[in-house]
Amino acid sequence: MVLYRENRGLSRFPDIVRKGFGLRQQVAGELASDYESELVSRARLSGHALTWPGLSVRIAKEFGFCYGVERAVDYAYETRRHFPDRRLLITGEIIHNPGVNSRLRELGYEFLDGGHGSTVAFDEVGAEDVVLIPAFGVSIGLLARLRATGALLVDTTCGSVLNVWKNVERFAREGYTCLIHGKWDHEETRATASRALQYPGGRVLVVRNLEETEEVAAFIRAGQRARVDAFFDSFAAAVSEGFDPRRDLQRVGMANQTTMLSSESLQVAEVIRRALIDRWGAESIDEHFRAFDTICSATEDRQQAVLRMMESPPELMIIIGGYNSSNTGHLAEICAETVPTYHVEGAHELLSASEIRHRPPHSGEMAISRDWLVGEQVEVGITAGASTPDREIGAVISRLLELRGIDAVEGGEPAAE
């Protein structure tokens, strides 16, 4: 089934609010109340580490809300303040964090995808409504559909995502197939794909991981001997309409979903580059391959921070963030290679000192691990995805203290270097 079908020639729309409403100071107190944490602030001032008798907590140097997420959430609160009496809608989750999205629902936002108990459908949107576009962005076709309603659109699309779109559009204009390292069903990837498909001859292929990339590389090397039916057995749902792999894999421009594992995105690009060299020769590679660094700096910073932690690892790691958050899942994957790692959505998953409910890396199923918090002095490492507010991180630390029978007010000295 082909998933990428977009209206063409609709990438530039006027009269969309993209810079907020100048109310940042007015909503600052509300944002602080909803998302900040005194415990996390203490940790930041203490070298990202605190210790109590029985528990030491180390937090990665880069964690939690990134600039793009802060901006999107800020705009959502500004919009509510600016339009206290208007119906506020959002196309889908503003970021992949259940707590933040639930809070927006409490503020009166209706989710057009039916999430969080919302009941307003797309065909009910009218000129008096205000529609928020999430940090992932939306496809060109959906943007055109929204604009046709006459509603005021508030665009919170992350700048890193916009940078990817700019490169993807350049690839398509120059006749290169856009090969995206990402998840074909992710909102950001679908929006990115639409940017290539607005151009005549625009083509898209999405690969999730190195295994799928190697399949594509093998097809490229095989040339006219390659089996098209086998290709579509693997990628039928991840290609644009009318995709012809023999034709469309001769010239490739690389892009990535900004929340993917940065090291893997670089490997994906190199595997495809080597395959094209093997097929067409090193002397002509510039005619067949394009790549620009479109890895989100915040995503990469958080991944590098946990890699540094793993050089002198704690006894266990807790990764905090939504289970549908790509960047959070990749943080768990990195840490799980070195220490016992538990990806949780929040403090409620820490069931007891002997049981924790979590989602293991590379698994779509929940698990309960036992005897996870034992020892006379336990050192716990913590990080969080770019969609996770400090308040949720602080709640996990508070729960750890509770499970260890520690008063949070007492102790909490900076951990020894």
N, C-alpha and C positions, 0 to 999 in steps of 0.2 A: 504494500500500500504506500503510495507516494504521499508524503506529509507536507512538502514545501510547495505550495501553490499560492502565489502572491500577485496582487495587482501590480502592474509595472508603471514606472514614471511618476510615482507618488511620494518621493522621498523628502520633499521640501514643503513644509507647511508654515504659513505665517500665524501670528496671533496665538501662540502657545506660551504660557508662562513657564520660563525656565530658570528664573533667578529668584524665586520666592517672592515674599511680599514686604521685606524689610522689617519683619517683626521678630527677629531672632532674640533680641533682648526681652521682649514681652513674653516669650514662651520659655525663656531659659529656666525659670524657676520650676515650671511644670515638668520640663525635660529632666532636670536634675532630680526631682522627686520621684519620677517614674523609673529612671535608669541608672542613677549613680549609686555608689556603695561606699560607706565610710571605711569598711574593712579593706576594700581594694585600694582606696586612696592611701591608707596607712601602708599597705604593701608597696605601692609605688614609691613612697617617700623613704622606704626602708630597703631599697635595693632589690625590690621585687621578691622579697623573702621575709617571712615571719616565723618565729618559733615559740612554742609553748612547751611546758613539760608534757611529753607524750606525743607531740605533733609538731612537725616542721612543714611549712608550705612554701614552695617555690613557684613563682609565676613566670612564664616566658616573658622575655623583654618586649615582645610585640604580641599583642593579643586583643581580642574583642573588637568592638566597633571600629571600622575604618572610616576615613573621611567621607567616602561615597555614601556609606550607610548613615552616618551622622547627618549628612546633608539631606538625604531622602526623608528621614524621620523628622528632622527639623521642618522641612517644607510641609509635611503632613500636619504638624501642629500649627504652623503659621496659617495654613489654609483653613483649618478649623476656626482659628481666631479671627481671620479676615472675613469669613462667611459664616457667622454664627447661626443664620437662619436658612441657609441653602442646604439642599440635599447633597451630601458628599459621597462619591463613589470611587472605587479603585478597581482596576481591571483584574487584579489577583493579588497574591501576597506581596507586600511592599519589599520585604526581604524574607529570607527563609529562617524566621524565628517565630515560634508559636506565641510566645509571650508578647512580643511587639505587635503582632497582627491582632491578637485578642484585645490589646489595649486600644488599637485604632477602632476596633468594633465598638468598644465602650465609648469612644469619642463620637460615635455616630456614623462611621464609614460603613457603607454597604459594599460587599465584595461581589463584583459582577460574575465571577466564576462560581458563585454559590457557596463560597467558603465562609466559615465562622457564623453559620446560621443566617446568612444573607438570603434574601428572596428576590431582589431586583434583577431583572433580566436585561440583556443588552438592548432588546427592542423596546424597552421602557425608558431608555435614556433620552432626555429632552434638553432643550436650549436653556432651561433654568438650572440645570445640574452642573456640578463641578466634578470633574473626573481626574483622579490622580493616576499618573503613569508610574509604575514601580521602578526601582533602581535597575532592574534587569532590562528595561526598555520594552517595547512592543514591536510587533512586525509592522511593516508598512501597510499591509492590508488592513490590520486592525486599527492602525492610526487613521487611515482614510475613513473607515467605518465610524469611528468615534467623532471625527471632525464633521462628518456629514450630519450628525445630530444637532450641531450648533452649540453643544455644551462647551464650557470653558475647560481647557485641558491644562493641568499642572504637571510638567514633565520633570521627574526626579532621576532620569536615566544617568547612571554613573559615568563620569568622564573617562574612565578606563574602557568602558564598553563603547563609548563613542569613538575612542581611538581605534578600536578593532574595526568598527564599521567603516571608518575612513579608509583603512587599508583594504578591506574587503571590496569596497566600491572601486578602488583603484585596480585591484586584480580583475574584477569583472569588466571594467572598461577596456582593459588591455588584452582581454581574451583569455584570461587564465581561469581555470576551474578553482573555486574556493574549497580547499580541504580544511575542515574545522576539526581540531582536537577538542571534543566535548561530548555532551550527552544529547542525542538527537531530540529527546523529548523535554529538554530544559528550556525555560522561557527565554533565557538569554541567547542560547544557540539558535532557536527558531527566529528570534528577532534579527540576529546577525545574518542568518541565511537569507532572509528577505532582502537584505541590502544588496546582495549579489544578484538576486533574481529580478530586480527592477530593471536590469539592463538586458537588451536583446542578446541572446546567447549565454546569459549568465547561468552557471552550473554550480551545484553544491554537492559535496560528499562529506559526511560526518563520521569520524572514527573515535571510538571511546577510549581505546587503550593501545598499548604496543602490539598486542596480539592481533588486533584488527588491522593495525598499520602494516604489519608484516604481510598480511593477506593482500593488501593493496599493493605493496611493494613487489610481491611475487607476480601479481597480475601485470604490473608495469613491465617487469623484466621479460615476461613471456611474450609480450607484443601480440602479434596476430594469432599466436598459438593459444592465447589465454582463453579460458572457458567463461563466456559471458553468463551462462546459466548459473555456474557456481558462484560467480561474483554476486548476482542478485539473490542467491540463497542467503548470503551473509548481510547484504546491504540494501535490500529492497525498501526498508522503512527509513533509510538514512540518506537517500539521494533525492535530487530535484527531479521534477517531472521531465520525462524525455531524456534522462541521463543515458549516455552511451559510453561505457567505460573505455572502449578501445579508442574512441575519439577524444573523450573528455579528460583522460588521464595523461595526455601528451604534454600539457602545459598546466602546471599546478602552482597556486599561490596559497601559502600556509597561513592559517589563523588559529585562534584558540578561544574557547570559553575562558573568561578571565579567572575563574575559580578552580581551574584544573591544577594538578600537581605540576609545578613549573619545570622541574627537572625532566618530567616525562614529556611535556610539550616540546622541549628542546630535542629530546630523543626522537620523538615522532617526526619532527622536521628533518632531522638528519637521516633517518631511515628512508624517507621519501626522496630526499636529495640524492642519496647514494644509488637508489633504484633508478632514478632518472639519468644519472651519470652512466650506470651500467647499460641502460637502454640506448642513450643518445650520444654518449661521449662527454668527457669533461670539458672539451673545447666549446661545446654548444650548450652547457648547462644554464647559462643566463637566459637562453631562449625558452627554457622549459621549466624553470623553477624560480619562485619568488618567496621571500620570507622576511618579515619584519618582527621585531620584538614587541609583541602585544600582550605579554604577561603582566597582569596587574601587580604593581609594586607592593600594595598592601598584602595581597595573597602571598607573594614571594617573601616579604619580610616576616610574616608569621610562620611560614615554613622554615625559613632559615633560623628563626629564633628557637624552634623546637629541635632542629638539628644540632644547634649549639648546646642545648640542654642535654641532648643524648651523649655528648662527649663526656659528661660527668653526670650520669642519669640518677634521678631519684628512684625510690623503690617501686613506685607505680605512677602512672599518669592518668589524670582525669581530663577529658576533652569535653568542653561544654558547648552545645549548639544544637540547632534543629537537625533532626535525622534526615531531612531532605536538603540540607545545606552541603553543597559540593565541597567548598573549601574546608569546612569542619571535618568532613569525612576523610579528606586527604591528610589533615593533621593527625588524625587517629592512625591512619595507615603508616605514617612516618614513625610515630612513637612505638607502635606495636612491634616493629622490627627489633626493638631493644629491650623494652620493659613491659610488664603487664599494663594494658591500656584499656580504659573504660570510657566510651563515648556515651554521654548522657545528655538529655535535653535540659535537665535541671536538677535541683536539690532533691526533688521528690523521688528520684531514681535511686538515691542512696537509702535503701530500705532499712538497713541496720548495720551494725559493725561487722556482721558476718555475711550479709547479702547485699549485692548491688545489681540493679537491673540496667542493662546497657545494650548497645548494638555493636557487635564485633565488626572490625574492618572487613570490607568485601562481602558483607552479609546483609540480606534484607530482613533478617529475623532478629527478634529480641532474644536476649539471653540473661540468665541470672547466674552470677558467679558468687561463690561462697569463700569465706575465710580470706577476704580481700584486704582487710584493714587490721592486720595483726602485728604485734611487736611492741616492745617497750617504748621505743621512740620511732614513730613512723614518719618517713619523709615522703610527702605527696607532691608531685609536680602537677601544675594546672596550666592549661591554655584554653583558648576559646576562639571559635570562628569569628569572622568579620561581622557577623550579624548578631553577635551575642553582647548584650549590655552588661556593664559592670555590676548592676544590681543582681543579675542571675549568677554571676561569678561569686559575688559576696555571699549569696544565699548558700552556695555549695560549700564555701569555707565555713560558714556558720554551722551547717549541718555536720561537717567533719568534726568541728569542735564539740558539738552536741554528742556525737557518737563516741567521742573520746572522753566525755565527761569534763570538758574544760570550759571555764567561764571566759567568754570572748573578751571581756573587759580587762581581765587580769592577764598579765604576760603580753604576748604578742611583740616581743622584742625583735629587733632586726636579727636575722640569722647570721651566724658567724661566716665570714668570707672564707 
